[in-house]
Amino acid sequence: MRARLWLLTPALIFFLIFGIFMLLTAYHQNHPTVFLALFFSSSLIILLCLAGLVGLVWRAYSRVEAVESEPVSQPATEGQGEVEDSPGQDSIAETENSEQLP
């Protein structure tokens, strides 16, 4: 995930700058058809890049939140690593066995 994040972020920023450059170039065109083609294509490029950047920020933020909310596991010391049976489990097993008829 980290490698993809580091590869996509510069690519999205590059295409965002390229889209802004195309938008500025569109306003210097004399032909209306060329203006419309450049304007709409640059708008689409800008929209997709902004959506990609928002998605990457969202994922990075959710990963940071998930890491911060995980409980910190402490190493087990003597006597703490053993699992004790709860008294409720024994009574349930005894009840199930006592209900069986011979």
Protein Blocks (a to p, Z undefined) as FASTA:
>chain_A
ZZmmmmmmmmmmmmmmmmmmmmmmmmmpfbfklmmmmmmmmmmmmmmmmmmmmmmmmmmm
mmmmmmmmpccdddddehjlpccddfklmmmmmmmmmmpcZZ
